[in-house]
Amino acid sequence: MYASGEYIVYYSDIDQITEIWEKRTTSGNIVLMTLWKDGRNIGYDKMFSDEYVYFRKKVFNL
């Protein structure tokens, strides 16, 4: 289970991740993304790019 913005989402429910933007900060790169299932937005979040890579691996079992 994953707490995404205002939503609680199961990793297995996510079938697509869309990156809205990526910004460089003094602490690292931050990615803003939306989470989708069957074409419906089920959540959103922002995280550092290294966390984002790990998150994608967990969601898509890479």
Backbone as numpy.savetxt, mean C-alpha at the origin, in Angstrom:
# Nx Ny Nz CAx CAy CAz Cx Cy Cz
-3.87 -9.34 8.54 -4.72 -8.18 8.54 -3.82 -6.94 8.54
-4.28 -5.89 7.90 -3.49 -4.67 7.72 -4.37 -3.46 8.01
-3.89 -2.54 8.83 -4.61 -1.29 9.10 -4.17 -0.26 8.06
-5.09 0.12 7.19 -4.80 1.01 6.07 -5.58 2.30 6.21
-4.91 3.38 6.53 -5.63 4.65 6.68 -6.76 4.49 7.66
-7.98 4.58 7.21 -9.16 4.44 8.07 -9.78 3.06 7.99
-9.15 2.13 7.28 -9.73 0.83 7.00 -8.92 -0.31 7.62
-9.57 -1.42 7.89 -8.89 -2.67 8.21 -9.06 -3.56 6.99
-7.93 -4.01 6.43 -7.94 -4.76 5.17 -7.16 -6.06 5.36
-7.69 -7.15 4.84 -6.94 -8.40 4.82 -6.00 -8.38 3.62
-4.76 -8.80 3.82 -3.80 -8.84 2.72 -4.38 -9.60 1.52
-5.07 -10.68 1.80 -5.62 -11.52 0.72 -6.72 -10.82 -0.07
-7.31 -9.76 0.47 -8.36 -9.02 -0.24 -7.79 -8.08 -1.30
-6.52 -7.71 -1.20 -5.94 -6.73 -2.10 -5.54 -7.42 -3.41
-6.09 -6.95 -4.54 -5.68 -7.53 -5.82 -4.96 -6.52 -6.72
-4.90 -5.26 -6.27 -4.16 -4.24 -7.03 -3.73 -3.13 -6.08
-2.54 -2.60 -6.35 -2.03 -1.44 -5.60 -1.67 -0.38 -6.62
-2.18 0.82 -6.42 -1.88 1.94 -7.32 -1.06 2.98 -6.56
0.10 3.30 -7.09 0.92 4.36 -6.50 0.38 5.71 -6.98
0.05 6.58 -6.05 -0.45 7.91 -6.38 0.73 8.85 -6.62
1.69 8.84 -5.71 2.92 9.61 -5.88 4.02 9.05 -5.00
5.23 9.43 -5.32 6.39 9.10 -4.49 7.18 10.40 -4.31
7.52 10.71 -3.07 8.24 11.96 -2.79 9.50 11.66 -1.98
10.53 12.39 -2.29 11.78 12.28 -1.55 11.71 13.23 -0.36
12.05 12.72 0.82 12.11 13.54 2.03 13.50 13.37 2.65
13.78 14.13 3.68 15.07 13.99 4.36 15.18 12.66 5.09
14.04 12.02 5.38 14.05 10.72 6.06 14.01 9.55 5.10
13.78 9.79 3.80 13.68 8.73 2.80 12.54 8.99 1.84
12.37 8.13 0.87 11.28 8.26 -0.10 9.99 7.74 0.50
8.90 8.48 0.27 7.58 8.09 0.77 6.67 7.82 -0.42
5.90 6.75 -0.34 4.96 6.36 -1.39 3.54 6.47 -0.84
2.67 7.17 -1.58 1.24 7.20 -1.28 0.56 6.24 -2.24
-0.30 5.37 -1.72 -0.91 4.34 -2.56 -2.37 4.13 -2.20
-3.11 3.58 -3.14 -4.47 3.13 -2.88 -4.51 1.62 -3.09
-5.39 0.98 -2.34 -5.53 -0.48 -2.39 -6.88 -0.81 -3.01
-6.90 -1.84 -3.88 -8.10 -2.17 -4.64 -8.44 -3.65 -4.54
-9.72 -3.94 -4.65 -10.23 -5.31 -4.80 -11.40 -5.25 -5.77
-11.29 -6.01 -6.83 -12.36 -6.08 -7.84 -12.76 -4.69 -8.35
-11.77 -3.81 -8.54 -12.02 -2.47 -9.07 -12.59 -1.49 -8.07
-12.65 -1.89 -6.80 -13.21 -1.04 -5.75 -12.11 -0.64 -4.78
-12.04 0.64 -4.45 -11.04 1.13 -3.50 -11.37 0.61 -2.11
-10.42 -0.12 -1.50 -10.67 -0.67 -0.17 -9.73 -0.10 0.89
-8.87 0.84 0.48 -7.98 1.45 1.47 -6.93 2.31 0.81
-6.13 2.95 1.66 -5.05 3.79 1.18 -4.01 3.88 2.29
-2.83 4.30 1.94 -1.80 4.48 2.96 -0.59 5.16 2.34
0.32 5.58 3.21 1.61 6.06 2.75 2.66 5.41 3.64
3.79 5.10 3.04 4.88 4.46 3.78 6.19 4.71 3.08
7.26 4.49 3.80 8.58 4.63 3.20 8.76 3.55 2.13
9.56 3.85 1.12 9.70 2.95 -0.03 10.21 1.57 0.35
11.10 1.45 1.35 11.56 0.11 1.75 10.42 -0.69 2.39
9.55 -0.03 3.15 8.37 -0.70 3.71 7.40 -1.08 2.60
7.29 -0.22 1.60 6.39 -0.46 0.47 6.81 -1.72 -0.30
8.10 -1.88 -0.51 8.60 -3.08 -1.20 8.21 -4.32 -0.40
8.43 -4.30 0.91 8.06 -5.42 1.77 6.55 -5.66 1.72
5.76 -4.59 1.77 4.30 -4.69 1.73 3.83 -5.38 0.45
4.37 -4.96 -0.70 4.00 -5.58 -1.98 4.33 -7.07 -1.99
5.49 -7.41 -1.45 5.88 -8.84 -1.38 4.88 -9.62 -0.54
4.46 -9.05 0.56 3.50 -9.73 1.45 2.14 -9.86 0.76
1.68 -8.81 0.12 0.36 -8.85 -0.53 0.33 -9.83 -1.70
1.36 -9.79 -2.54 1.36 -10.60 -3.75 2.18 -11.88 -3.62
2.58 -12.23 -2.40 3.33 -13.45 -2.12 4.54 -13.62 -3.01
5.29 -12.56 -3.17 6.50 -12.59 -4.01 7.69 -13.10 -3.25
